[in-house]
Amino acid sequence: MRSSPSVRPTPSPALWLARGRHTGPAPDDVVRRTLQRLKADETIDDHREVPDAETASSADGSVFEARWTVAGSVTVRARLTLAREGEHGREWLLAAEAERPWDLEWPSPVTVFWPDEPDASWDHDPVTGLRFRQVNHLPEEDKDIRRLLRNSVRGGWTVNLVVHEAMTPDERGRLPVARMLPPSLRHRVVEHRVAPDQLRIVNRALREFGVQVPRGGAVLLPPAPAPDGFDADDFSVRTVFLDGSRPTELVDALTRFATLPTPLPDGAEEAVTALREDWQLMTLEEQLARERRLVAMYTEALDAMTKSRDLYREAAERAHEALAVYRENGTEIPARPQLPTPPQSSPFQQLTRRLERLKDTARALRPASSGDGAEADGTGERPDGSGR
């Protein structure tokens, strides 16, 4: 089993993440039309296109936000980022978060931004170019199969299902199994089909993943690193009937796999941060709450600045007092002593202690009064009563 050089954090169970590529024309307009239609149908509560000036990075292409309600009262917030035009279309990244752990029976966030139509061109995996909503037949050559499967699990974004066709299926069997999955899972699954005569060569390629596909069955490919609790036998289905019937055992395995605590996919941490910190589509109550947080933050910063100003003022007064004592005595101001300071002391405490020492030294150097002064100038009498 392969290992990852770095450990990625585990996401919140309330998050839903997906990534893909749109290969058709004008994806921005496609998203706008879909959001406007769903708002008019009251399927979503509201949506917003974030102006370019408000995006976190100049590398971002377009950013769309949407908010809707599921299960009667659970609010979902989602943010779709469309990258700038590339060689093979435009990549998109979707991050959604609900107010409670995500339920796979909820509507897929993908269908809020993209039309769920068979001929829509948004459903390409950005690494391999494979389709989410269609059957993808594995190539014939061993090296091509290995390369494709390695690239499929790269980054941890997709759920990869390998299904062996024990015999050539009819028209119903050629339909993707993913269409029978829970709504929030079907747009994250890439279905790889193994031809009847490819079983041996494919299982050789699958050895590096630590899994094998049964004859006429299916298996799930673990990402790298494999999530905690992943056991190849638990996510292997011995028989999948490709006759159009619902493969209950396979759906159960996919559902259990999707709920494992998998690490965040590569690049998802930035998307989640933007969803939570750069969110623009707010209700009036949310705007008021944000303004209160800002006021509290500014108040705290102002208090800290005021305290710092008072400490500096106190230090300056002590410095002037010490200097006044030295000037009164006509004493040359000594060089600042190089004293070790405790690592836990603040600069204000260090300065105050130094000034106190200088002040005490100046007082000790002040000329003595009364009788001591007579002896100092030589006018006092001798012990025998006579003058000098």
Disulfide bonds with the S-S distance in Angstrom:
none
